[in-house]
Amino acid sequence: MTTVPTFFNYIDGEWCASQTGRTFENRNPADTRDVVGEFQASGEADATAAVQAAASAFSAWKRAAPGARAKVLLSAAAYLERHAERFGDELAREEGKQKSLAKDEFLRASQTLRYYAIEAQSFGGETFPNDDADMAVYTVREPLGVVTVISPWNFPVSIPARKIAPALICGNTVVFKPATDAPLSGLRLVEAFVEAGIPRGVLNFVTGSASAVGPVLVGAKEIRAISFTGSTSAGEQIHRAASMSTRTQMELGGKNALIVLASRDIDRAVDLTVKGGFSLTGQACTGTSRVLVAREIRAAFVEKLVARTAALKIGPGLEAGNDIGPLATEGQLRTVLEYVEIGRGEAKLVCGGTQIVDGAYAHGYFVTPAIFTDVPRDARIAREEIFGPVIAVIDVDGYEDAIAVANDSDYGLAASLVTQDACLMHRFVDDIEVGTVKINRTTTGNLINAPFGGLKRSSTATFRESGRDGLDFYLQVKTIYRGV
């Protein structure tokens, strides 16, 4: 009989059990008989202890030399690299992601830590000329204090890495709550910092439900900033609940469009649609969920897209050669199947959309990727985020019509145009209302050294993540007038 490992919170420099005395299980979505581990079902007291530990550690960490902070990040990065293979297998098992993508996610997290270890050390203030010869005016940039990081299950190590690394290198202390559906990968990130010798209280890790620990992690008076990635409804609730003195950075949902207008672009567009819409089982906030196709080429496009989609191999992430893994949770499976039924009443289902329950699939959350055509522009499957392998193909009459349809959305995260027309490329950049603009690329993916974020309900209109811009959220400006 296999022993199920128990994993703990990390508070004030110690791995510890929750004060509630309760735990919860995390199971493999490819085979729910496989229990990945037991994690702490934390409560208000645990969250309070983590916040207080971070507050107590702030003064010393703020004054730590930038090189000392960087050394911790670089050592943690090396730890993630050394264990990327093993940690990647764990991620594939706990969240369902293909093994190669899971390993790459840990390597990406390592790269993120290295990037901020170097980049933040060149981030300084300014001096301001003035008419008073006896006065110098300049600014310094200082850390905020205690930062709450709340991350999702779809990228459970790379997303928290791009939040925690800039927070720490700027001199803030952190309380990190991972998604309950994929907590082990977040724990491994914290483990890397612990092995790197991060001082006690500087980074704290608490698992548990949002309802149990969220009120403290959002509302405690010590919290100076909250960085959250997840659903739009949850992010908006957090933003409203935060105090006026607490910064918020919310990266939320998307309904991302890929536009295809010319017949010579069909093969490239099909490739980008499959990669952007079905990779990661459609569980990416930047995933392609709408394809806006010129009416005259729609039939040819759909024929090729259906053929490519039907050929995709579905199976567990740990098995090599599979193109699509399971959905990450039972709830996400239900959501996808519910939207497929909604779509059947709104449009024409031409491919997929069925749960696979036979044989080796019987205990997993597997579904065939779905494609709908004849989708009305006001259809729910054309407007609401599904977060699964479901694509709505919408007919458009030329470029202006495609832009109008793409922009007619509550979301503004990412969009892509497939074209060989240089004039349309330039127009698209100006016309599309999204924060991440792609041309002849998938809607998914972003560089660690470039800013990332959306418009409208996809992000708070405050600070971007990633790149040099990602440091701004974690720093405040102090202006000094010094007489000679």
N, C-alpha and C positions, 0 to 999 in steps of 0.2 A: 504494500500500500504506500502510495506516494505521500510524503508529508508536505502539507501546504505551509509555505513560509509566512511569517508575520512580519510586517514592516511597521516602522514607528515614525512618529513626528520628530522633528529636530527643532528644539527650542532652547535658547540660551546655551548653545554649545553641547547639548546632550540629546541623544536619541532616547525618546521616552514614549510611554504609552499614554493614551488619552485619559484625562481625568473622568471621563464618562464610564470607562471600563468596557466600552463597546467597540466592536470592529465591524467592517463590511467586507464582502468578497468582491474581487474583480475576476471576471471569467473571460476566456478566449472566445471572441465572437465567431470564430470559424468552427469551434466545437465547445459548446457551453458546459460540457461535462468536465472540461479542463479548467481548474481553478488556478489562476496565476498567483494569487496571494491574498492575504488578509491585511487590511489597512485600518488605521485608527478612525473611528467615527467620532471625531472631535466635537466639542461643544464650546459654549461661550467662554468658559474658564480657560480652555486651551488657547483660544484665539487671544484672549486678554493677556495671558502669560507671554505669548509670542510678541504681541505689540509692545508690551512693557520691556521685554528683553531687547527689542530693537531700539526702543527709545533710550534705554540705559547705555547701549553701545554706541549711540550716534556721536557723541562728543569726541571720543577717542578716534573713531574711524574717520570722522570729518578732518581731523588733524593729521591723520596718517599721510606720509609722503606719497605723492602720486606714483612714484616708482614702486613703493611697497604694495599699493593696491594693484598695480599692473602685474607685479610678480605673482600675486594670488590668481589673477585671471589667466595668466599664461600657464601656470602650473595646472589649473583646473582644465584648461584646453588640452594639455598634453595627456591628462588622465582620460578624458573622453576619447581621444584618438586611440590610446592604447586599448581601450575596452569597447571600441565601436562595434566590433563583430558580435560580441556577446550581448551588449546592450541593444543592438539592432534586432537580434533574435527575440529579445524580451518585448521590444516594441511591436514587432510583427505579431507576437502572441497575444499581447494585451489589447491591441487596437485593430489588428487585422491587416495592417499595411504590408505591401510586398516587402520581402526581406531586404532586397537591394535598396529600396527607397528608405527603409527604416535605418539601415546602416548609414546611408548618406545623410539622413537627418541629424544623427549624432556628429558626423563630421562637419556638417554645416554649423551646428551649435558651437563646435570647437573653433571654427573659423570666426564666428561672431565674437567669441571671447577674445581671440587674438586681435581682431580688428579694433575693438574698443580699448584694449590694453594699450595700444599705440596711439590711436586717434585722439583720445581724451587728453593726452598729455600735451597737446599743442593747442588746447582750447583755453584761451585767455580772455582778458578784458580789453578795454580801450582807454586811451587818453584823449582829453578834449582841450584844444587850445582856447585861451580866454585872454581878456585884456588886463587881468590883474597879475602883475609880475610876481607878486608874493603868494600866489595860490596855484596849486596843482589840482586838476580835476581828472578823475579816472574812475573806472569801474572794476569790480571784481565779480566773479561768478562763483556762487557758493551752492552747496547741496541744500536740499529742502528739509530733509529729516527722514522720518519713517515713510516708506513707500509700500503700498499693498500691490502685489502682482497676482492677478487671477487669470489663469490660462485655460484654453479649451482642450478637448481630447483629440482633435484631428492632427495637430502638430504639437504633441505634448512635451517636446524638448526644445525644438528650434524657436518656437514662439516665446516661451519663458526666457530662453537665453538672450533673445534680442531685447527683452525688458530688463532682466536682472543685471546683465553685463554693464549697460550704460548707467543704471542706477548705482551700482557699487563703485564703478570707477570714478564717478563724480563725487563720491563720499557719502551717499545715502545708505541707510540700513533698510533691510527688506523683510517683509513677511510674505511668503509665497504660498498660495493655495492652488493646487492643480485640480483639474477636472476629476471627479470621482470615477469616471469611466476609463481613465488612463493615468493613474497616479504613479506607477512605478517608474516611468521614464523621467518624470519630474524629480522623483526621489534620487535617481541616478545623477541628475544634474547637480542637486544639492550635495550628494556624496562626493562629487568631483571637487567642489569648493571646500568641503570638510577635509578631504585628503590634501588639498593645497594649503591648509593651515589658516583658513579664514578665522579671525578672532570670534570669540563667543558672542552671540547676540546680533552679529552683523547680518547674518542670513538665517531666517527661521522658516520652517516648513510645517504646514498644518494641513492634514487631509480631513475630509468630512463634507457634509452637504452644505450648500450655500445658505439654506434656511437656518442652519445651526450656527455657522461661524461668520456668515456674511455681515450681519448687523454690526459686529465688532470690527471686522476688517474694513468696513466702509465708514462706520460712524464714530469710532474711537477718537477722542480729542487729539491724540498723538499723531494721527495719520495726516500727512501733508500732501500725499499724491496717491492716486489709484490708477493703475494701468490694467485694463481689462480687454480681453478678446473673447468674443462669444456671440450669442444671439442678440439681435437688435432689441428685443423686448427687455432682456436682462440688463443690457448695457444702458438703455434709457432709464431704467429703474434705478440703477446705481448712480447715474449722473444726477438724477433728481434728488437722491437721498444724501449725496455728499454735501458737506458744509461749504459756505462761500470761500473759506480759507483753504479748501482742499482742491488741488488740481485733479482733473480727470482726463484720461486718454482712453477713448473707447473705439476699438476696431471691431466692427459689427458685420452685418450681412451684406449680401450682394445679389444682383440678378443680372449677371454679366452677359453682354451681347457680343457675338462675332458676326461681322457683316461680310457678305459675299455678293458681288455684283456682276462679275465678268466670267464668261464660260471658261476662259483659259486659266482661271484660278481655282477651278473645282477640286482638282486632286489635292492641291495644297490645303484648301479649306477643309476637306474631309479629314485629312491628317491632323490638322490643328483642332478640329472639333472633337475627334476621338480622344486626343491627348488632353485637351482642356476640359472636356466634359465627363470623361469616364475614368481617367487616371485618379487614383486615390478613392475609387468608387464614388466619384462625384462629390466627395466630402471636403471641399475646399471653398473658402469664402470667395475666392477669385475664379472658381470653376465656371466653365461655359455652360449656361443653362438656356440661353436663347440664341438661335441662329437666324439672322435676318437675311433672306436669300432673294435675289431678284427673281421675280415671278417667271420670267422666261427660261431660267436655268434650274428652277426648283426641282423638276422631275429628275433631271440627270444627277443633280446633287444628292437627292434623297436616295436614289437607286444605289449610288456608290457608298453613301454613308451607312445604309442598312447592311450592305454586303460586308463592309469592314467591321461593323458592330457585331454582327452575327458570328463573325470568326474569332472574336475575343474569347480567350480562355479564362474561365472563372474558377477560382479555388482558393484554398488557404494561402495566406501571405508567406508562410514558411516553406511552401513548396515552390521550387524554381519553375519558371516557365509560365506561371499564371499572370494574366494581364489585369484581372480585377479580383480583389479580395471581397470579404464580407462587409456589410455595413457594420459600424462599430458597436451599435447597441440595439437591443430589441425595440426600444422606442423609436430609433431612427428607421428601422425596418418598417414599423407600423406607419410612420409618417410617409415614407416613400410609397408604400402600397395604397395608402389612403389617397395620395395625390394622383396615382395612376388611375384609380377609380374616378376621381373627379375629372381627370383628363379624358377618360372614355366618354363622359357626358358632354364635353366641350369641344373635342377635336377628334382626329383619327389616329389611333394607335397603329403604327406600321411595324413596330419591332419591340420585342421584350416586354418588360413590366410584370413579370411573373416571379413569384418566389420559388426557389429550387429547394425541394424537400426530400429528394430521393437519395438513397445510399449514403455516401460520405458527406452529403450536404444536410442530412437530416437534423443535425444538432447545431447548425450555424445560421447566420443571418444573411443568406445569399439571395440575390435577386438579379434577374437579367436586365441589362441596361435598356431603357425605354426611349423610343423616339416617337414624337407626335408630329403630325402634319395638319394642315388646314386649321391652324390655331388662331382663333380670334384674338385681336390685340388686347381685349379686355378680359380674356380668360384668366382664371386663377393660376393655371400652370404657366402663364406668360408673365405674371406680375408678382407672385409670391415666391419667396425663397424655399426651395424644397430640400436642398443639401443632400442630394443623392444623384444617382446616375439616370437622370431624366432630362431630356432635351426637347424643347419646343421649337419647331421650325416654323417661322413666320414669313409669309410672302410680303415683299416690298416692291414699290415701283420706283426704283432708282435711288440715287444717293441721298437726296433731300428727304425722301420718305423714310429711308433707313435711319437717318439721324433723328428724325422726329420720333420714330418708334423707340429707338434706343434710349433717347432722353426722357421719354414718357414713362418714368419709373421713380418710385420712392428712393431707390438706391442709386449710388454713383461710385461704385468701387473700381471696376475694371471693364474695359471694352477693347476689342481688336477689330481692325479692318484688314481684309485680305485684298491686296491690290498690287498691280504693277504700274499704276498711274501716279506719277510723282506729284501732280497737282492735287489729287485726292488725298494723298498722304498729308500734305501741308494743311489742307482744309479740315481734315479729320481732327488733327491736334487742336485746332481752334474751336471746332463745332461740338465735339463730344463732351458731355458733362460727367466726367469721371475723374478720379484722382490718379488712376494708373492707366495710361494709354499705350496700347500695343499696336504695332503694324507688322503684319506677316509673322506674328508670334502667337502662342497660346495666351489666353487671358490669365492663365496661372503663372506663378513664379515671380520672384523679385530678387534683386541683388542685395547683399548684406550692406553694401556701401552706398546704396541709393535710398532716398526717402520712400516710405510706403504709407498709403492711406487713401481714403475715399472722400466723396462729397455726399451731400444730402444725409440720409439716414444710415449711411455706411460707416460714418466716423463722426466723432465730435469735431467741431470746427476749431480745434485748438492746436495740437502738436502732432507732427508726424512721427512714425516709428522708423527705425533703421537709418543707417548712414550717419553722417555728421549731424543732420537735423534731429536724429534720435536722441542726442544729448540734451537738446534744449529743454525738454520736458522735465528733466531731473535737476535743473540748475535755476537759481534765481539771481538777479542782478542787484548789486549794491553799489550806489554811486557815492564817491568820496570827494569832499572838498577839503583840501589840506593846505592850511596856511604855512608859509615858510618861517 
